[in-house]
Amino acid sequence: MFQWFEKLINPYESYNEKDVPPDRLIPFIWNYLKNFKKILLIALFFSALVSSIEIFLIFYSGYLIDLMVNTEPAVFFRTHAFELLIMTAFIIIINPFLSMVDRILMNQTIIPNIGSMVRWRAHRHVLRQSVGWFQNDFAGRIANRLMQTPPAIGAVIYQFFDALTYSIVYIIAAMVLLSDIDFRLTIPLLIWLIAYLTLSYIFIPKVGKASQISSDARSSITGRVVDSYTNIQSVKLFAHHDKEENYAKEAIEHTRQKFFIEMRLYSWMALGINFINGALLFSVIGWSIYLWSAGSATIGVVAATTALALRLAGMSDWLMWAFTTLFQELGVVSEGMKTIAQEIDLQDEKHASKLVIKNGSIDINNIWHHYGKSTGGLNGISLKINGGEKVGIVGRSGAGKSSLVNLILRFHELETGTISIDSQNIKTVTQNSLRENIGMVTQDSSLLHRSVRDNILYGKPEASEEQIIAAATQAEAWEFIPDLQDTEGRSGLDAQVGERGVKLSGGQRQRISIARVIIKDAPILILDEATSALDSEVEAAIQDTLNGLMYGKTVIAIAHRLSTIAQMDRIVVLEDGKIAEEGSHKKLLDQKGLYYAFWKRQSGGFIGIDEP
């Protein structure tokens, strides 16, 4: 039974993934709900029906009391037996069934599926953001917003149906039935409603704003804590436990103070509601007793109106918390929108084509890029790399080596200039097709928190077991992979490597990264300090592998250890974001310029960082 309801909504149904979620609150929520209008209307109907039934049962109880007061028991049961039988069946069978359908629609159909849909679509949207976008925020805060926003939207929907719809129908039905008895009974209820709405009008905007501020503060805690955990090795190395404690405590205390402000509003709101509830009980019950004393109302009416007033008073307290929860969650959604509703900052052109590699030539024409700053970056670089050519890039830290590579990969947009591969401007091809044709080993060599097999297969998901082992062997990784074992008892290729590959040594991570590129076998190869984490013996063995891997490919190699690029066809020396020198190893040594100074200063294979 549950499965039928659970399948009424497909959270993974197709949609236009290029659509950016609206950056206004209600349109943002409706963006995820609009395809499920029928289910939502059905849920709305059942919520209203259940509310109406409760009102009906209260007044039916008053009707029964009048019958019991005015009829002998024997006559009562004889004349109303069938009616009582019908009502018994209604109360025991029909009403619970309708209430169950109402709950199942909410608990099985709407909340889990819409939450999953929001999380799925938000994750897909964020994945399309550029590398630079991720660099400008805490990974923990981004993840926190993606995880908090879907259940918050679910809570908003739940409160809308469970609190707003239920209470609105309840109050309307109560006023209709009270006016049918004596229109004067509706006056206290109407005054109470006006007072309640006035309180809501005063406090709800303040609660919403305070809740959003609290949500922002909580995300800041998450970002700081995750930052500390992610860099725990640095924390331990520098013995900065106290510093990290204070860093987190500062955010926690800031959040506590903001939460105090939020909770003060709830306390004032509760005080106001308790006051108007007391006035409601006094006026409704008092007036119904007066009508009874004047002969205008029966005991049943007094009982029903008393029960109704008590129920409304109790409901108002529940409604207060429902409202506060609603606006708390709206605050969370509003905060999540800051991440989820952002435009993709680096998009494919509307009619972008797939990159087609012929010989892998790269033409860099007068490119400028400064990361949105006035200094640093690249300044008017032009470089032609022929298909199959091997080019080494050297320079001091900050000279622009990694920036050049990042622009070839289109991790950032150029300010001016163009980069073309086989005469195809990389801006006019899809980012996926561009990166599918480039294999890269980075100096970072961080891995996914998955198995060794999954990490190697990242280069070629359809690769066979034999291809995985062959690539690992070529990368000198197979010598340690069979001996790996994680805490769950998984071993070899199935062993988990930990977050960013933390369970492996730097050299092991780098060898798995190299295996991943070997199995990818892309026509363009970029090596950014590809052997920096390896000892000399392993580096020598892998260098032969890399030489074989480079055969027939266009290669760009960044290195501080000049011995690894001395055999390149050409070496380009960058200085202050410009090409300072260019030529073969021998030619550059003969020029006795920057490259010569770097080479001369090397000790153990590293470039000196001082001025030559």
N, C-alpha and C positions, 0 to 999 in steps of 0.2 A: 504493500500500500504506500509506504513512505517513498519508495523508489519512483513510483509514478509521479508523485508531486515533485520530487527532486529533479526530474527530467523535463519539467515544463519550461524551464529556462536553460538555454545553452550559453554559459559564460564565455565560450570561445567562438561564438558565431562571427562570421566575417564582417568587417567594417572597413571604412576608408582610414587606414592607419596614418595617412598624411594629414588628416584633420587634427588641428591643435585644440585641446579642450578649452572651453571659454574661461576667461580669467575673472568672471563675476560669479558670486556664490551660487545663486539659484540656477542660472544657466549651466554652470559647471556640474551640479548634481543632476539636473534634468538631462544633460548630455548622455549620461549613463542609463537613465531610466526610460527614455523616450521610446525605445524599441519594445518595451514591456507594458505598454499602456493597458492592454486587455487584462493581464494578470493583476495589475495594480487596481484596476476598476473593480474586478471581482473581489479582491481583498478589501477594498473600500466598502463594498456592498455588505460583506459579511461582518465587518467591524461595526457598521451602522446598525445592522440587524440585531447583533448580540446586545448592543447598547439599548436598543428599543425594547427588546424582550425583558431586560432587567427592569426598566421603568414599568412595563406592563405588569410584571409579577408583583411589584410593590403595590400598585393600585388594585390588582386583583386580590391581594392579601387584605386590603381594606374592605373590599367588596365582600369577601368571605366573613370577615369579622361582623359586618352589618347583618349578614344572613344568619350567623350564629346567635347574635343578640336578639334578633326578631323572630326566630323560628325554633320550635321545639326540636330537640335532637333527632327524635324518630322521624318527624316530618322532614327535617333538614336532609337526612341521609336518603329518605325515600324519594324526595322530589329532585334532589341534585346529584344522585348517584352517578348517572352517566356523565354529567359535566365534570364531576370530581375524577372519574376514571380517565376522561380525556386529558384533563390537566395533569394528572399523575403521569400519564404516558409522555406528555409534553415536557414536564419537568425532569423526568428520569431519563428519557430517551432522546427526544427531539432537540431540546435545548443543549444538552451536552454534546450531541452530534454537531450542531451548528457551531458551537464554541470550539470544538475540536477542529473542524474545517478551517475556522478563522485562525487558530493557532498554527495548524500545519502549513497553511498558505504562507504565513509569515516566517515560521521557523524552518521549514523544509524547502520552500520554493524561492522565496524572495531574498531573505537575509544572506544565506550562504552563497547563493549563485551571483547575486549582484556584488557582494564583497569580492568574490573571486574574479569577476569580470573587471571590476575597477582596478584591482591589483595587477591583473594580466595586461590590461591596456596601458596602465600607467608605466609598468615595467618596460613594455615594448617602446613606449614613447621616450622614456629616459635613456634607453639603450641607444637610441638614434642620435643622442646629443654628442657633441664633439669631445675630444680629449680635453681641450681647453676648458670646456664647460665643467667637467668633473674636477679639474684642477682648482677651480674657483670656489669650491665648497667642501665641507667635511663629507667624506663618504658615509659616515655614521648618520649625519643629519639627513642626507638624501634617502638612505635606507629607512630611517625612522619615519620620514614623511610618507614613504611608499607603503610602509606597514601599518601606520596609524590611520591614514585617510580612508581606506576601504571599510574597516569596521566602523569608523565614525559615520560614513554615509549610511551604512546599514543601521546604525543606531538612530540616525535622523529619520529614516524611513519607519523604523519600528515605533519611535515616539509619535510620529505623525499619525500612524494608524491606531496605535494603542492608546495614545493620550488625546491628541487633538480631535481626531474624527469621533472617537468614542465619547469624549466629553461634550463636543458640540451637539451631537445627536441627542445625548442624554439631557442636556439643558433645554434644548428645543422641545423635546417630547415632554419633559417635566412642565414646562410653561404651558403647553397646549392642554395637558390634563388638568393642571391647577386652574387654568382659566375656565375650563368646563365646569369645575366645581363652584368657584367664585373668583371672578377676575381680580378681586382685591388680594387674593393669595399670591398672584404673580408679581405684585408690586415689590415686596421684600426681595424676591428672587431677582427681579430686574435691577434693583438698586445694588444688590450684591454683585451681580454680573458686571455692572458699570464700574463698581469699585475695584473688582478683580482685574478687569481690562485696563483700568487706569494704572493700577500697580504694575501690571505687566508692561504697559507702555513706558512707565518711568524706569523700571529696573532692567527689562530685557536687553535694550541696547547696551547698557552699562555692563551687564553680565556677559554679553557676546564679546564686547571689546576686551574685558578683563580675562575672559577665557582664552581668547586668541593670544594675548600677551603671555599668559601662563603656558600655553602650548608652545609658543616660540621659545620660552625659557627652558621647557623640558627638552626640546630638541637640541638646545645648546648644551645641556648636560650630556645627552647621548653623544653628540659630536665630540665633546672633550674627552669623555670616558673612552670611547672607541679609539680616538687618536692616541691616548695613552696605551691602551691594550695593543694596538697595531704596532706601536713603536716600543714595546716593552723591553726589547734588548737594549735600546738606547737609554731607557729609564734606569735599567739595572747597571749598565756600564758606567753611567755618570753618577750613580747613587743619588738619584733625584726623586726618591719616594715622597719626601716632604713637599717638594715643589709640585709634583703631580697631585698630591692630596689637596694642597692649597688651590691648585688650578681647578680641580673638580669642586672643592668646597665653595669657592667663589661663585660658581654657576649654581650650585645647589642652594646657597643662601639667597642668591638673586631670585631663584624660582620660588623659594619659600616666602619671601616678602611679597612677590606678585600674587602668590596663592592666598596669602592673608587678605589682600585687597579684594580678591574675588570672593572669598568666603564671607567677608563682612557684608557684601551685597546680598548674599543668600540669607544671612541672619536678619538683616533689615526686612527683606522680602517676607521671610517667615513670620516676623512680628506683625507686619501689616495684614497678612492673610489670616493669622489667628484672630486678630481683632475683628475683621469683617465676617469671619465664620461665626464668632460669638453673636454678632448682631443678626446674622441670618437665622441662627437657631432660635434666638429669642423672639424675633419678629414672626417667623413662619409658624412656629409651634404656638406662640402666644395668640396669634390671630386665629388659628384654626380652633383653639380652645374657646376663644371668644365667640366664634361662629357657632360652635356646638352649644355654648351656654345660651345663645340667642335662638337656638332651634334651627339654625341655617345649615348646620353640618352634622353628620352622623359621627358616631364613635369610630367607625371604619375610616372615615375621611381624616379624622384627627390622627389615627394610627398611621395611615398612609403618608400624610404630609410630614408627620414626625420622622418616620423612617426615611422619607425622601430628604428632609433637611439634614438629618444625621449623615446620610450617604453623601450628600453634596459637600458637607463640611469635611468629611473624611477624604473625599475625592479631591478637594481643593489642595489638601496637603500633598497628596500623591501627585496632583497636577503640577504643584510648585516644583517638586523634584524632577518631574518629567520635563517641565520647561527648562529648568536649569541644566539637566542632562542634554536636552535638545540643543541649547545654545552653547554648552561646552563642546559638544560634538561639531556644531557648526563652526566654532572657533578652530577646532582641529582641522576640519576640512579646509577652512580659509587659509590656514597656515600651510597645509599640504599643497594647495593650489600654487604656492610660490615656486614649487619645484615641478609639479605635474603639468601646470598650464603654461609653461614657458615655451615659446617658439623654439623650434629646432634651429640652433644658431649656425649650423653648417649643413646645407641641404643640397641634394642633387638637383640639377636643373630639370625643368618640367619634362623635357624630352631627351634626357640623358641616355646615351647608348652604352653598351658594354665595351670595355677596352679590349681591343684585338691586338695581340702581340705578334709582330712579324720578326723583327730582329732585336727588339728591346733597346733601341736608341732613346736617350733622354736628352731633351733640349731645354735648358734653363735660360730664360731670356730676361735679363734686367729685372730681377725680382727684389722687392723690398718688403720687409716685415719686421715690426718692432713690438709685437704683443700689446698693441694699444698704448705704448709708451713713446716718449720722444727720443729715447736713446736705447742702445742695445739692439740685438737682432741682426738682420741682414740688410746691407746697403748696396743695392744695384749689382747683384751677382749675375753673371752670365757664364754658362758652362755647357759645353756640348760633349756628351758621352756617347760614343758610338756603340752600336749593338755588339755585345760580346766583349767589350772593353772592361778592363779592371782598373778602377780608379781608387786611390787612397786619399783620404781626407785627414789632414793633421792641423794642429793649431793649439794655442793655449786654451785653458778652460774659459768658456764664455766667448770664444771667437766666432761661434755660429755653426759649429759642426752638426750638433743634434738638431738645431733649428732648420738647417738645410734638409736634413733627412725627414723631419716632421712635415715639411712643406711638400716634399716629393710624395709622401704618403697622404697628403691633404688632410692632416690633422688640424690645420689652421688655414684660413683664407689668406691669400696674398693681398698686400696693399696695392701693389702694382706689379706688372710683369706677367709672364706666363711660364708654365712648365708643361711640356708636351712629351708624350711617349709615343714613339713611332708616328709622329705628326698628329697625334690626337691630344688636344688640350685636356689636361686631367680634370678641368672644371666642367667639361662637357660629357664626361663619362661617369658612370655610377661609382660611388665610393667603394662598394663591395667588389665590383669587377677590378678596380684599380688594385685593391689590397690583396685580392685573390692571386694576382700575378706578381706579387712581391713577397719574397721570403725574408724574414728579418730575425737576427739574433741580437738581443740587446744586452747591455752591460748589467741591467737590472736583473734579468733572468728570473723574475718572479713567476711562480706557477699557480694554476688554479687549485683550489682546495678540493681536489678530486684524486682519483687514482693515477698512478704512473701511466697506465694505458690511456686513460682519458686525455691526459696532457699531451702525450705523443700524437694521439689521434686528432688533436685539435688542428694539426697541420693537414690532415687528410682523413676525414671521418669514415670514409668507405674502405680504408686500408685493411688488409688482412693481417692475421697474427704473424705470419711469416715476414711481411713487410715491416711490421712494428719491430720485431726482433732484429731484422737486418739493419734498420735505421739506428736502433739503439746500439748495435754492435759497432757500426761505423762511427758513431759518436763516442765510443769508448765508455758507454753507459751500461752495457750489458754485464760488465765485470762486477757491478754492485747491485743491479736491479734484482737478481734472483735472491739475494740475501736480505732484501728489505722486508720488514714486518711492522704493521701498525698495532695500536693498542687493542683493536678489535680482532686481531689474529689474521687479518688479510696479509698476503705476502706477494712478493714479486711484482708483476705488473698490476696486480689488484690492490697493492698497498696504497693507502692514502698519504699524500705528501704534506698535509697540513696547510693552514692559511698562508698563501703566497709561497708555498713550498718550504715552510719553516723547519720541517722535520729533516730536511736534507741539508748537506753542506753546500756552500756557494758553488764549489766545483761540480757537485752532483747536479744541482739545479741547472747550471750552465750546459752540462752535457745533455740533459734531457731537452733543454731548449734547442740545442743544436740538432738533436734527433728529430724534433718536431719540424724543423726547417728542412732537414734532409728528406723526410717523408713527404713534405709538401711539394718539393721539386719545382719551385716557381722559376720562371725565366729571368727574373730580376732578383738579385740577392743583395741585401744590405747587412753588413756586419758592423755593429756598434760595440767595439771592445769585446768581440765574440769570445776571446780566450782569456780575458782579464782575471777570471777567478780560478784559473787552472794552474797547477804546478808545472814546472818546465818539462817534465817527462811526459805528462798527459798532453800538454800543449803541443809538443813535438809530434806526438802520434795523431792528434786531431788536426794539426796543420796539414798533414798529408791528406786527410779526409776532406778538409775544406778545399784544398787545391783541386781535388777530384770533383768536388761539388761545384766549384766555380767554372769548370770546363763548359764552354758554350753559353755561359750566362753573362749578362751585364752585371758587374759587381761594383758596389760602393762600399769601401771599408774604412771605418773610422778607427784610429788607433793612437794610443799614447806610446805604445811599445813599437818603435819604428821598425824593428827587425821583422815584424809580422807583415809589413806592407812594402818592404824594400823592393820586392820583386814585382810589384804592380806595374801595369803598362804606363801609368801616369800617376803623379802625386800632386795634389792641390793643397797649398798652404793657405789657411784662412787667418786673418788678423783683423780684429775690430769689425767683423761682419763683411769683410771684403776679401777678394782673392789677392793675396800678396805675392805668391809665387806659384808656378805651375811647370811641371816637366817630369822627366824620369828621375829616379833616385840619383844616378850619376850626374845628370845635368844640374840638379839642385845643389848637390855637394860642390860642384865646380863653381856655382854662382856665389858660394860663401855668404849666403843671406840667412834668413830665419831658419830654414830647414837645416842648413849646415850647423847653425848654433844649437838647434835641438839635438841633432845627431851627436855633436861633440860633447854635449852636456849629459848624454845618457849614461846612467850608472845602473847596471842591473836591468837595463832595458826600459827605463822610464825617462820621460822628457823632463828637463829642468823647467821650473815655472818662472824663473827670474828673467829679466830682460837680457838678451844676448849682448 
